[in-house]
Amino acid sequence: MATVRKTIEDSLKLIDEITEHLYKQEVTLGYQKLNTAITTITEAINLIFEYKKINPDFELDEKKIVDTFTEALNAMEAKDIILLADILQYEITEQFNEILEQIHE
């Protein structure tokens, strides 16, 4: 099983690629990357939640993560690619980076 840190780092790289395409209005490429990245990002979230169970001192705002991904889904449904890119690039990336700072594997 991949480590939490590695999976988050992989997710961050994928998010960078996705947002680069979306900001360039390369919607098809952006969504193709997103489709392939969903597995890695989902795995990262699952590993983060597992890490939290094992490490009770680990600070995690689960509601914030869920709310952010809900916002991303809403942006996708509204076909607002710039909002989606902003959520991925700024909110999700920020949350993942904050989590990385706390993880000691």
Residue, then its C-alpha position, 0 to 999 in steps of 0.5 A: m500500500a502506498t504511503v499517505r505522503k506519497t499518495i498526497e504528493d502524487s495527487l498534488k502533481l496530478i492537480d497541477e496538470i489538471t488545472e494547467h489544462l483547465y486554465k488554458q481552456e483545454v477542457t477535454l484534456g483537463y477532464q481526461k486528466l481529472n478522470t484518471a486522477i480521481t482514483t489517486i485523489t480518492e486513495a489519498i483521502n481514504l489514506i488521510f482518514e485512516y491516518k487520522k484513526i491511527n494518529p489521534d493527535f493528527e488535526l484534520d477538518e474532515k468537514k472542510i475536506v468534504d465541503t471542498f470536494t462538494e464545491a468541486l463537484n458543484a463546479m463540474e455540474a455547472k460546467d464552470i471550469i475556472l471555478l473548478a480549477d480554482i478549487l483544485q489549485y487553491e483550496i484542495t492543494e492548500q488542504f493537502n499541503e497542510i496535511l503533508e506538514q503534519i504527516h510523519e511517516 
